[in-house]
């Protein structure tokens, strides 16, 4: 009976019902779009950051992350890589070799970071071929070729790589002076200015020969198919390797400062959701309270014919919740539609911004469960809470006094 009367009251005062519903629909839609766009933006930032620079998971010799050392290398990385590839959820893996050195092109010299990569695996894992902005990628095998970062190319005054040669000077693992020349074939842009100012990429066989590190690497980068399963896949790799001398770390541990910055931004989103909740609550409180005041005589009549206060209380609560359910359905359709369009076309900024050393110009939204259930809970709770005061006021109305109200 309470539900039946609540439905009749809602349909009887269409204007008031529409105003209340609009407040909830707008609040739900704003919250849904905000969450969808925020999650999409964070996912894009994390994907770009991990794919372009460090992967989703990294494997190093024990203690390398805390104190990187040229001599802390991984032996038999090919065998370890095959074991990693067999773990469910692993998409690709690639080894890397690092060393500091000095690079010279003609009369220009600069400090460089020598990065030895397995070309085919690096392309499969981090799409290295898409980072080439001038020249070409590596040929197959050890062919004594080099690709330098965009910033390093500016420092060394290299505008055209054709016919250019870079001389690298470093130290070998056996204590000897590592010195050799390589043909410059390309210029790469990773999106990180600091990396591009020093990066000098070599085929891993050439880097191993230069640094006297045959068959060894400093890190193994792992790419997973679903970034949300990084934690589980990390544990699975540790279990399969079963080597206590190796550290397996997810990207959250490898880039702690970046991860903390992302978490801080997410906490800021929570404050924004509270503001949206308050906007919804104020709108609902206003319309529901006005509804109670307008229907004072009606509530007095109900009490006069024997309706109990708790029945009137639940009548008001039911009316608000019925409207909120309808509003959630409409808001969900609008939220999904807007998030879907933003996930395809995104929002392009006139000037890009840098986050984590990577420049972004277009941000895309994401359609997920969070952009539906969080706004639904928010709208339902806020509407129910703010309806408590008007409901109590209606339940406490004195019949004699209310019947004299015009």
Beta strands, then each sheet from edge to edge (+ up, - down):
strand 1: 57-61
strand 2: 74-75
strand 3: 90-105
strand 4: 108-117
strand 5: 132-135
strand 6: 145-149
strand 7: 165-171
strand 8: 177-188
strand 9: 199-203
strand 10: 216-217
strand 11: 219-224
strand 12: 246-250
strand 13: 347-355
strand 14: 358-363
sheet 1: 5+ 8- 6- 9+ 4+ 3- 11+ 1- 12+
sheet 2: 2+ 10-
sheet 3: 5+ 8- 6- 9+ 4+ 3- 7+
sheet 4: 13+ 14-
end
